[in-house]
Amino acid sequence: MSDQGTSTAHSVHALFSHGRLTAIPRKPARREQLLAHLAETLFERSCDYTEREVNDALRTVHDDCAALRRYLVVAGLLTRTKDGGSYRRGR
């Protein structure tokens, strides 16, 4: 792993306490790091997820699963079908 990758991993882990996210970062760059980490650790690339499954996964780290889900979709890290019934890991 590169020094930058290691630095990013350490900075993301600093957002957690006892496995829970302490706050959703306000700064876009920091939030993007967090979202990339969540997408990589909580969702498999080849799987489809219901909204409930996405919410349940996100609740393991933070109670505001709706905000995290919305941020992940806007960032393109999760894609959603037009009817909102299915999610898949994006880029």
ROKE-23796 format. One record per residue (C-alpha): residue number from 0; x, y, z. Coordinates in steps of 0.1 Angstrom, whole numbers, plus 5000, padded with zeros to 4 digits. Example, Ala and Ser with C-alpha at 12.3 -4.5 7.8 and 13.67 -1.06 7.14 Angstrom:
// residues 2
<0; <5123; 4955; 5078>>
<1; <5137; 4989; 5071>>
END
This chain:
// residues 91
<0; <5000; 5000; 5000>>
<1; <5013; 5035; 4992>>
<2; <5020; 5061; 5018>>
<3; <4990; 5081; 5005>>
<4; <4968; 5050; 5008>>
<5; <4980; 5043; 5043>>
<6; <4975; 5080; 5052>>
<7; <4939; 5079; 5039>>
<8; <4932; 5046; 5057>>
<9; <4944; 5061; 5090>>
<10; <4925; 5093; 5085>>
<11; <4893; 5074; 5078>>
<12; <4897; 5052; 5108>>
<13; <4901; 5084; 5129>>
<14; <4864; 5091; 5121>>
<15; <4853; 5060; 5141>>
<16; <4851; 5052; 5177>>
<17; <4844; 5016; 5188>>
<18; <4835; 5007; 5153>>
<19; <4809; 5035; 5150>>
<20; <4812; 5066; 5129>>
<21; <4813; 5096; 5153>>
<22; <4801; 5121; 5127>>
<23; <4796; 5125; 5089>>
<24; <4823; 5148; 5077>>
<25; <4812; 5182; 5064>>
<26; <4842; 5188; 5042>>
<27; <4835; 5172; 5008>>
<28; <4870; 5157; 5004>>
<29; <4869; 5140; 5038>>
<30; <4834; 5128; 5033>>
<31; <4844; 5113; 4999>>
<32; <4872; 5094; 5017>>
<33; <4847; 5080; 5042>>
<34; <4821; 5071; 5015>>
<35; <4848; 5052; 4994>>
<36; <4857; 5033; 5026>>
<37; <4821; 5025; 5034>>
<38; <4814; 5013; 4998>>
<39; <4845; 4991; 4998>>
<40; <4839; 4976; 5032>>
<41; <4801; 4972; 5033>>
<42; <4791; 4963; 4997>>
<43; <4803; 4937; 4972>>
<44; <4806; 4948; 4936>>
<45; <4786; 4919; 4921>>
<46; <4756; 4920; 4945>>
<47; <4723; 4938; 4943>>
<48; <4709; 4951; 4975>>
<49; <4674; 4962; 4986>>
<50; <4671; 4995; 5003>>
<51; <4665; 4977; 5035>>
<52; <4698; 4958; 5031>>
<53; <4717; 4990; 5023>>
<54; <4701; 5007; 5054>>
<55; <4710; 4978; 5076>>
<56; <4746; 4978; 5065>>
<57; <4749; 5015; 5070>>
<58; <4733; 5014; 5104>>
<59; <4762; 4992; 5116>>
<60; <4783; 5023; 5115>>
<61; <4759; 5053; 5119>>
<62; <4722; 5058; 5127>>
<63; <4716; 5083; 5099>>
<64; <4716; 5056; 5072>>
<65; <4694; 5078; 5049>>
<66; <4720; 5105; 5047>>
<67; <4748; 5081; 5041>>
<68; <4728; 5062; 5014>>
<69; <4720; 5095; 4997>>
<70; <4757; 5106; 4998>>
<71; <4768; 5073; 4984>>
<72; <4743; 5075; 4955>>
<73; <4752; 5111; 4947>>
<74; <4789; 5102; 4947>>
<75; <4783; 5074; 4923>>
<76; <4796; 5048; 4948>>
<77; <4761; 5031; 4949>>
<78; <4738; 5031; 4919>>
<79; <4700; 5029; 4923>>
<80; <4674; 5016; 4899>>
<81; <4649; 5042; 4888>>
<82; <4622; 5027; 4910>>
<83; <4646; 5028; 4940>>
<84; <4641; 4991; 4946>>
<85; <4676; 4979; 4940>>
<86; <4711; 4992; 4947>>
<87; <4745; 4981; 4934>>
<88; <4780; 4992; 4942>>
<89; <4792; 5017; 4916>>
<90; <4826; 5029; 4906>>
END
